[in-house]
Amino acid sequence: VQLQASGGGLVQSGGSLRLSCAASGGVFPTYVMGWFRQTPGKEREFVATISWSGDTTSYADSAKGRFTTSRDNVKATVYLQMNSLKPEDTALYYCAAAKPPWRIKVVESSSEYDNWGQGTLVTVSS
């Protein structure tokens, strides 16, 4: 599956952005989807993940209460709604797709993801 992330940009602290990740070339509803972010000199870190059906989500502590991930399996798109943004949220955000064993609903480890989008840059000014 190929992934194309979009929606990044420059926003003031306290503002909101919605990232989108469009999938093509695969059976989208069979994939667990994840969001990760990375800043220069740091490892890629987990942000959020959502099960293939959308009924289960998991978030990093830094994202809980501020970020929401959702998906539209008809449109083959996953979203990350980011509210109350902080300067420390500034990063390149990536979407990713995984096919874990059937009993695994969400995936937080980047090593479990086989397909990655190109990243979209989010910059939060103070």
OpenMM code with the backbone's topology and positions (N, CA, C; nanometers):
from openmm import Vec3, app, unit

residues = "VAL GLN LEU GLN ALA SER GLY GLY GLY LEU VAL GLN SER GLY GLY SER LEU ARG LEU SER CYS ALA ALA SER GLY GLY VAL PHE PRO THR TYR VAL MET GLY TRP PHE ARG GLN THR PRO GLY LYS GLU ARG GLU PHE VAL ALA THR ILE SER TRP SER GLY ASP THR THR SER TYR ALA ASP SER ALA LYS GLY ARG PHE THR THR SER ARG ASP ASN VAL LYS ALA THR VAL TYR LEU GLN MET ASN SER LEU LYS PRO GLU ASP THR ALA LEU TYR TYR CYS ALA ALA ALA LYS PRO PRO TRP ARG ILE LYS VAL VAL GLU SER SER SER GLU TYR ASP ASN TRP GLY GLN GLY THR LEU VAL THR VAL SER SER".split()
positions = [
    Vec3(0.0852, -0.1187, 0.0000),
    Vec3(0.0000, 0.0000, 0.0000),
    Vec3(0.0889, 0.1239, 0.0000),
    Vec3(0.0454, 0.2255, -0.0765),
    Vec3(0.1182, 0.3519, -0.0800),
    Vec3(0.0413, 0.4545, 0.0034),
    Vec3(0.1161, 0.5361, 0.0770),
    Vec3(0.0546, 0.6318, 0.1684),
    Vec3(0.0995, 0.7725, 0.1346),
    Vec3(0.0047, 0.8655, 0.1371),
    Vec3(0.0338, 1.0051, 0.1077),
    Vec3(-0.0235, 1.0914, 0.2186),
    Vec3(0.0654, 1.1489, 0.2991),
    Vec3(0.0226, 1.2341, 0.4100),
    Vec3(0.0138, 1.3794, 0.3652),
    Vec3(-0.0797, 1.4513, 0.4241),
    Vec3(-0.0962, 1.5931, 0.3935),
    Vec3(-0.1589, 1.6639, 0.5124),
    Vec3(-0.1632, 1.7969, 0.5046),
    Vec3(-0.2304, 1.8736, 0.6077),
    Vec3(-0.1396, 1.9462, 0.7041),
    Vec3(-0.0101, 1.9244, 0.6935),
    Vec3(0.0817, 1.9943, 0.7812),
    Vec3(0.0883, 2.1422, 0.7471),
    Vec3(0.1520, 2.2173, 0.8349),
    Vec3(0.1655, 2.3598, 0.8119),
    Vec3(0.2141, 2.4313, 0.9348),
    Vec3(0.2059, 2.5631, 0.9291),
    Vec3(0.2476, 2.6482, 1.0401),
    Vec3(0.1240, 2.6938, 1.1170),
    Vec3(0.1269, 2.6760, 1.2477),
    Vec3(0.0136, 2.7144, 1.3310),
    Vec3(0.0659, 2.7724, 1.4620),
    Vec3(-0.0109, 2.8622, 1.5200),
    Vec3(0.0295, 2.9202, 1.6481),
    Vec3(0.0000, 2.8244, 1.7621),
    Vec3(0.0718, 2.8415, 1.8694),
    Vec3(0.0486, 2.7613, 1.9886),
    Vec3(-0.0978, 2.7733, 2.0309),
    Vec3(-0.1591, 2.6590, 2.0629),
    Vec3(-0.3000, 2.6563, 2.0983),
    Vec3(-0.3922, 2.6307, 1.9808),
    Vec3(-0.3384, 2.6334, 1.8615),
    Vec3(-0.4175, 2.6123, 1.7412),
    Vec3(-0.4399, 2.4655, 1.7107),
    Vec3(-0.5026, 2.4418, 1.5955),
    Vec3(-0.5376, 2.3060, 1.5538),
    Vec3(-0.4963, 2.2795, 1.4095),
    Vec3(-0.4717, 2.1545, 1.3817),
    Vec3(-0.4469, 2.1075, 1.2455),
    Vec3(-0.5081, 1.9694, 1.2324),
    Vec3(-0.5486, 1.9349, 1.1099),
    Vec3(-0.5920, 1.7991, 1.0828),
    Vec3(-0.5058, 1.7408, 0.9728),
    Vec3(-0.4355, 1.6355, 1.0056),
    Vec3(-0.3558, 1.5646, 0.9071),
    Vec3(-0.4398, 1.4557, 0.8426),
    Vec3(-0.4131, 1.4326, 0.7151),
    Vec3(-0.4789, 1.3251, 0.6425),
    Vec3(-0.3730, 1.2337, 0.5824),
    Vec3(-0.4093, 1.1099, 0.5660),
    Vec3(-0.3194, 1.0133, 0.5032),
    Vec3(-0.4041, 0.9263, 0.4115),
    Vec3(-0.3842, 0.9436, 0.2819),
    Vec3(-0.4609, 0.8689, 0.1825),
    Vec3(-0.3824, 0.7460, 0.1392),
    Vec3(-0.4506, 0.6337, 0.1355),
    Vec3(-0.3882, 0.5077, 0.0967),
    Vec3(-0.4340, 0.4653, -0.0417),
    Vec3(-0.3444, 0.3983, -0.1115),
    Vec3(-0.3785, 0.3442, -0.2426),
    Vec3(-0.2979, 0.2172, -0.2678),
    Vec3(-0.3505, 0.1331, -0.3524),
    Vec3(-0.2763, 0.0144, -0.3916),
    Vec3(-0.2860, -0.1025, -0.2967),
    Vec3(-0.3715, -0.0943, -0.1985),
    Vec3(-0.3877, -0.2053, -0.1054),
    Vec3(-0.5309, -0.2127, -0.0568),
    Vec3(-0.5602, -0.3121, 0.0231),
    Vec3(-0.6941, -0.3262, 0.0807),
    Vec3(-0.6921, -0.2530, 0.2144),
    Vec3(-0.7286, -0.1269, 0.2108),
    Vec3(-0.7105, -0.0391, 0.3270),
    Vec3(-0.7720, -0.0925, 0.4555),
    Vec3(-0.8933, -0.1482, 0.4529),
    Vec3(-0.9545, -0.1929, 0.5782),
    Vec3(-0.8805, -0.3082, 0.6459),
    Vec3(-0.7814, -0.3652, 0.5814),
    Vec3(-0.7076, -0.4754, 0.6441),
    Vec3(-0.5867, -0.4265, 0.7223),
    Vec3(-0.5594, -0.2970, 0.7172),
    Vec3(-0.4401, -0.2429, 0.7811),
    Vec3(-0.4709, -0.1714, 0.9127),
    Vec3(-0.3874, -0.1954, 1.0110),
    Vec3(-0.3815, -0.1088, 1.1274),
    Vec3(-0.2995, 0.0132, 1.0857),
    Vec3(-0.3460, 0.1314, 1.1231),
    Vec3(-0.2782, 0.2533, 1.0836),
    Vec3(-0.2171, 0.3227, 1.2051),
    Vec3(-0.1051, 0.3890, 1.1810),
    Vec3(-0.0384, 0.4591, 1.2902),
    Vec3(0.0133, 0.5948, 1.2467),
    Vec3(0.0338, 0.6800, 1.3444),
    Vec3(0.0957, 0.8105, 1.3241),
    Vec3(0.2204, 0.8182, 1.4117),
    Vec3(0.3261, 0.8679, 1.3523),
    Vec3(0.4516, 0.8865, 1.4227),
    Vec3(0.5041, 1.0254, 1.3902),
    Vec3(0.6000, 1.0713, 1.4692),
    Vec3(0.6613, 1.1995, 1.4394),
    Vec3(0.8103, 1.1947, 1.4703),
    Vec3(0.8818, 1.2837, 1.4058),
    Vec3(1.0268, 1.2848, 1.4240),
    Vec3(1.0796, 1.4261, 1.4108),
    Vec3(1.1739, 1.4588, 1.4978),
    Vec3(1.2451, 1.5858, 1.4903),
    Vec3(1.3927, 1.5555, 1.4665),
    Vec3(1.4672, 1.6513, 1.4127),
    Vec3(1.6104, 1.6279, 1.3826),
    Vec3(1.6870, 1.5812, 1.5058),
    Vec3(1.7643, 1.4754, 1.4876),
    Vec3(1.8478, 1.4250, 1.5948),
    Vec3(1.7776, 1.3338, 1.6926),
    Vec3(1.6479, 1.3120, 1.6706),
    Vec3(1.5725, 1.2253, 1.7610),
    Vec3(1.5140, 1.1070, 1.6847),
    Vec3(1.4837, 1.0028, 1.7591),
    Vec3(1.4218, 0.8867, 1.6972),
    Vec3(1.2748, 0.9159, 1.6680),
    Vec3(1.2234, 0.8416, 1.5721),
    Vec3(1.0816, 0.8528, 1.5400),
    Vec3(1.0006, 0.8045, 1.6604),
    Vec3(0.8987, 0.8816, 1.6981),
    Vec3(0.8209, 0.8441, 1.8160),
    Vec3(0.6744, 0.8216, 1.7800),
    Vec3(0.6156, 0.7312, 1.8519),
    Vec3(0.4757, 0.6956, 1.8342),
    Vec3(0.3853, 0.8099, 1.8780),
    Vec3(0.2796, 0.8333, 1.8012),
    Vec3(0.1808, 0.9352, 1.8362),
    Vec3(0.0435, 0.8717, 1.8602),
    Vec3(-0.0042, 0.7950, 1.7616),
    Vec3(-0.1385, 0.7376, 1.7717),
    Vec3(-0.1508, 0.6193, 1.6768),
    Vec3(-0.2454, 0.5321, 1.7071),
    Vec3(-0.2736, 0.4189, 1.6205),
    Vec3(-0.4223, 0.3878, 1.6263),
    Vec3(-0.4726, 0.3268, 1.5179),
    Vec3(-0.6143, 0.2941, 1.5106),
    Vec3(-0.6305, 0.1580, 1.4443),
    Vec3(-0.7233, 0.0796, 1.4964),
    Vec3(-0.7478, -0.0544, 1.4442),
    Vec3(-0.8104, -0.0486, 1.3056),
    Vec3(-0.8145, -0.1626, 1.2389),
    Vec3(-0.8653, -0.1661, 1.1015),
    Vec3(-1.0101, -0.1209, 1.0951),
    Vec3(-1.0877, -0.1516, 1.1988),
    Vec3(-1.2286, -0.1134, 1.1981),
    Vec3(-1.2525, 0.0254, 1.2543),
    Vec3(-1.1519, 0.0801, 1.3211),
    Vec3(-1.1685, 0.2103, 1.3835),
    Vec3(-1.2251, 0.2059, 1.5235),
    Vec3(-1.2498, 0.0863, 1.5774),
    Vec3(-1.3142, 0.0775, 1.7090),
    Vec3(-1.2161, 0.0851, 1.8242),
    Vec3(-1.0882, 0.0771, 1.7931),
    Vec3(-0.9859, 0.0810, 1.8977),
    Vec3(-0.8761, 0.1792, 1.8588),
    Vec3(-0.8396, 0.2647, 1.9530),
    Vec3(-0.7306, 0.3587, 1.9313),
    Vec3(-0.6366, 0.3569, 2.0510),
    Vec3(-0.5164, 0.4049, 2.0299),
    Vec3(-0.4198, 0.4185, 2.1380),
    Vec3(-0.3352, 0.5419, 2.1080),
    Vec3(-0.2966, 0.6114, 2.2156),
    Vec3(-0.2235, 0.7363, 2.1995),
    Vec3(-0.1014, 0.7407, 2.2900),
    Vec3(0.0003, 0.8118, 2.2454),
    Vec3(0.1116, 0.8430, 2.3324),
    Vec3(0.0622, 0.9377, 2.4419),
    Vec3(0.1286, 0.9350, 2.5542),
    Vec3(0.0878, 1.0229, 2.6648),
    Vec3(0.0866, 1.1690, 2.6206),
    Vec3(0.1794, 1.2056, 2.5350),
    Vec3(0.1888, 1.3443, 2.4900),
    Vec3(0.0704, 1.3860, 2.4032),
    Vec3(-0.0001, 1.2875, 2.3479),
    Vec3(-0.1118, 1.3149, 2.2575),
    Vec3(-0.2486, 1.2994, 2.3236),
    Vec3(-0.2539, 1.2280, 2.4328),
    Vec3(-0.3825, 1.2007, 2.4984),
    Vec3(-0.4541, 1.3293, 2.5372),
    Vec3(-0.5818, 1.3347, 2.5031),
    Vec3(-0.6629, 1.4506, 2.5371),
    Vec3(-0.6528, 1.5651, 2.4389),
    Vec3(-0.5561, 1.5598, 2.3487),
    Vec3(-0.5388, 1.6673, 2.2505),
    Vec3(-0.5528, 1.6189, 2.1067),
    Vec3(-0.5085, 1.4969, 2.0803),
    Vec3(-0.5096, 1.4431, 1.9448),
    Vec3(-0.6150, 1.3325, 1.9335),
    Vec3(-0.6759, 1.3233, 1.8164),
    Vec3(-0.7720, 1.2169, 1.7887),
    Vec3(-0.7454, 1.1604, 1.6502),
    Vec3(-0.7333, 1.0291, 1.6426),
    Vec3(-0.7179, 0.9650, 1.5133),
    Vec3(-0.8478, 0.8963, 1.4748),
    Vec3(-0.8776, 0.8981, 1.3471),
    Vec3(-0.9980, 0.8341, 1.2955),
    Vec3(-0.9678, 0.7853, 1.1548),
    Vec3(-1.0590, 0.7076, 1.0997),
    Vec3(-1.0380, 0.6577, 0.9641),
    Vec3(-1.1697, 0.6457, 0.8907),
    Vec3(-1.1601, 0.6554, 0.7603),
    Vec3(-1.2738, 0.6358, 0.6711),
    Vec3(-1.2327, 0.5277, 0.5729),
    Vec3(-1.2817, 0.4069, 0.5940),
    Vec3(-1.2397, 0.2946, 0.5101),
    Vec3(-1.2962, 0.3024, 0.3688),
    Vec3(-1.4015, 0.3775, 0.3494),
    Vec3(-1.4546, 0.3959, 0.2150),
    Vec3(-1.3611, 0.4881, 0.1354),
    Vec3(-1.3142, 0.5919, 0.1998),
    Vec3(-1.2227, 0.6859, 0.1347),
    Vec3(-1.0769, 0.6418, 0.1448),
    Vec3(-1.0527, 0.5329, 0.2177),
    Vec3(-0.9157, 0.4818, 0.2361),
    Vec3(-0.8246, 0.5907, 0.2913),
    Vec3(-0.8714, 0.6559, 0.3942),
    Vec3(-0.7986, 0.7679, 0.4523),
    Vec3(-0.8019, 0.7597, 0.6043),
    Vec3(-0.6893, 0.7923, 0.6655),
    Vec3(-0.6815, 0.8027, 0.8105),
    Vec3(-0.6491, 0.9474, 0.8452),
    Vec3(-0.7012, 0.9925, 0.9587),
    Vec3(-0.6877, 1.1320, 0.9985),
    Vec3(-0.6236, 1.1426, 1.1362),
    Vec3(-0.5596, 1.2559, 1.1589),
    Vec3(-0.5103, 1.2893, 1.2922),
    Vec3(-0.5508, 1.4335, 1.3199),
    Vec3(-0.6507, 1.4489, 1.4054),
    Vec3(-0.6943, 1.5810, 1.4481),
    Vec3(-0.6098, 1.6235, 1.5664),
    Vec3(-0.5417, 1.7347, 1.5537),
    Vec3(-0.4521, 1.7816, 1.6584),
    Vec3(-0.5016, 1.9166, 1.7106),
    Vec3(-0.5373, 1.9206, 1.8376),
    Vec3(-0.5852, 2.0421, 1.9022),
    Vec3(-0.4881, 2.0852, 2.0114),
    Vec3(-0.5041, 2.2090, 2.0537),
    Vec3(-0.4197, 2.2635, 2.1620),
    Vec3(-0.2723, 2.2373, 2.1342),
    Vec3(-0.2311, 2.2677, 2.0160),
    Vec3(-0.0937, 2.2382, 1.9754),
    Vec3(0.0067, 2.3203, 2.0543),
    Vec3(0.1212, 2.2584, 2.0784),
    Vec3(0.2292, 2.3198, 2.1537),
    Vec3(0.3550, 2.3252, 2.0669),
    Vec3(0.4461, 2.4151, 2.0967),
    Vec3(0.5712, 2.4197, 2.0190),
    Vec3(0.6442, 2.2862, 2.0162),
    Vec3(0.6339, 2.2097, 2.1232),
    Vec3(0.7021, 2.0800, 2.1262),
    Vec3(0.6365, 1.9758, 2.0366),
    Vec3(0.5217, 2.0086, 1.9765),
    Vec3(0.4606, 1.9198, 1.8784),
    Vec3(0.5213, 1.9389, 1.7396),
    Vec3(0.6061, 2.0385, 1.7249),
    Vec3(0.6716, 2.0621, 1.5970),
    Vec3(0.7536, 1.9406, 1.5561),
    Vec3(0.7252, 1.8873, 1.4366),
    Vec3(0.7924, 1.7659, 1.3905),
    Vec3(0.7457, 1.7337, 1.2497),
    Vec3(0.8134, 1.6386, 1.1908),
    Vec3(0.7672, 1.5776, 1.0662),
    Vec3(0.6790, 1.4599, 1.1061),
    Vec3(0.5551, 1.4614, 1.0610),
    Vec3(0.4584, 1.3598, 1.0988),
    Vec3(0.4429, 1.2581, 0.9850),
    Vec3(0.4480, 1.1313, 1.0222),
    Vec3(0.4370, 1.0221, 0.9279),
    Vec3(0.3148, 0.9359, 0.9588),
    Vec3(0.2496, 0.8885, 0.8534),
    Vec3(0.1504, 0.7848, 0.8715),
    Vec3(0.2122, 0.6527, 0.8253),
    Vec3(0.1606, 0.5449, 0.8803),
    Vec3(0.2158, 0.4135, 0.8503),
    Vec3(0.1057, 0.3089, 0.8562),
    Vec3(0.1296, 0.1977, 0.7858),
    Vec3(0.0320, 0.0888, 0.7804),
    Vec3(0.0985, -0.0417, 0.8213),
    Vec3(0.0244, -0.1212, 0.8965),
    Vec3(0.0753, -0.2503, 0.9442),
    Vec3(-0.0320, -0.3567, 0.9318),
    Vec3(0.0145, -0.4821, 0.9199),
    Vec3(-0.0762, -0.5972, 0.9199),
    Vec3(-0.0311, -0.6937, 1.0283),
    Vec3(-0.0683, -0.6650, 1.1529),
    Vec3(-0.0285, -0.7540, 1.2629),
    Vec3(-0.1140, -0.8798, 1.2629),
    Vec3(-0.0813, -0.9776, 1.3477),
    Vec3(-0.1692, -1.0941, 1.3638),
    Vec3(-0.3118, -1.0496, 1.3960),
    Vec3(-0.4102, -1.1302, 1.3562),
    Vec3(-0.5496, -1.0868, 1.3581),
    Vec3(-0.5961, -1.0420, 1.4951),
    Vec3(-0.5378, -1.0976, 1.6030),
    Vec3(-0.5849, -1.0632, 1.7375),
    Vec3(-0.5286, -0.9296, 1.7871),
    Vec3(-0.4308, -0.8737, 1.7159),
    Vec3(-0.3694, -0.7478, 1.7557),
    Vec3(-0.4460, -0.6342, 1.6900),
    Vec3(-0.5042, -0.5473, 1.7709),
    Vec3(-0.5889, -0.4426, 1.7142),
    Vec3(-0.5127, -0.3144, 1.6838),
    Vec3(-0.4170, -0.2789, 1.7682),
    Vec3(-0.3405, -0.1565, 1.7472),
    Vec3(-0.1928, -0.1864, 1.7643),
    Vec3(-0.1104, -0.1031, 1.7027),
    Vec3(0.0337, -0.1255, 1.7020),
    Vec3(0.1042, 0.0052, 1.7355),
    Vec3(0.1868, 0.0035, 1.8388),
    Vec3(0.2566, 0.1248, 1.8811),
    Vec3(0.4039, 0.1246, 1.8424),
    Vec3(0.4574, 0.0128, 1.8063),
    Vec3(0.5992, 0.0033, 1.7732),
    Vec3(0.6225, 0.0304, 1.6251),
    Vec3(0.7128, 0.1227, 1.5967),
    Vec3(0.7402, 0.1577, 1.4569),
    Vec3(0.7966, 0.0407, 1.3788),
    Vec3(0.8635, -0.0508, 1.4462),
    Vec3(0.9252, -0.1644, 1.3772),
    Vec3(0.8225, -0.2608, 1.3197),
    Vec3(0.6984, -0.2520, 1.3667),
    Vec3(0.5926, -0.3401, 1.3188),
    Vec3(0.5250, -0.2875, 1.1923),
    Vec3(0.5592, -0.1672, 1.1528),
    Vec3(0.4976, -0.1072, 1.0344),
    Vec3(0.5852, -0.1288, 0.9101),
    Vec3(0.5214, -0.1740, 0.8041),
    Vec3(0.5937, -0.2046, 0.6804),
    Vec3(0.5824, -0.0953, 0.5751),
    Vec3(0.4810, -0.0124, 0.5879),
    Vec3(0.4536, 0.0884, 0.4856),
    Vec3(0.4476, 0.2260, 0.5497),
    Vec3(0.5195, 0.3200, 0.4884),
    Vec3(0.5282, 0.4542, 0.5439),
    Vec3(0.4985, 0.5592, 0.4377),
    Vec3(0.4335, 0.6652, 0.4802),
    Vec3(0.4148, 0.7809, 0.3943),
    Vec3(0.5393, 0.8678, 0.3969),
    Vec3(0.5339, 0.9774, 0.3221),
    Vec3(0.6525, 1.0609, 0.3047),
    Vec3(0.6691, 1.1640, 0.4159),
    Vec3(0.5695, 1.1828, 0.4981),
    Vec3(0.5794, 1.2796, 0.6062),
    Vec3(0.5232, 1.4155, 0.5679),
    Vec3(0.4640, 1.4804, 0.6661),
    Vec3(0.4144, 1.6171, 0.6466),
    Vec3(0.4601, 1.6995, 0.7669),
    Vec3(0.5111, 1.8190, 0.7403),
    Vec3(0.5746, 1.8992, 0.8442),
    Vec3(0.4725, 1.9835, 0.9192),
    Vec3(0.4780, 1.9729, 1.0506),
    Vec3(0.3951, 2.0543, 1.1392),
    Vec3(0.4879, 2.1450, 1.2193),
    Vec3(0.4621, 2.2745, 1.2127),
    Vec3(0.5412, 2.3711, 1.2869),
    Vec3(0.4480, 2.4531, 1.3741),
    Vec3(0.4743, 2.4525, 1.5036),
    Vec3(0.3916, 2.5256, 1.5983),
    Vec3(0.4750, 2.6390, 1.6569),
    Vec3(0.4309, 2.7595, 1.6350),
    Vec3(0.5049, 2.8752, 1.6845),
    Vec3(0.4529, 2.9167, 1.8218),
    Vec3(0.5436, 2.9700, 1.9018),
    Vec3(0.5048, 3.0104, 2.0384),
    Vec3(0.4552, 3.1538, 2.0412),
] * unit.nanometer
topology = app.Topology()
chain = topology.addChain("A")
for resn in residues:
    res = topology.addResidue(resn, chain)
    for name in ("N", "CA", "C"):
        topology.addAtom(name, app.Element.getBySymbol(name[0]), res)
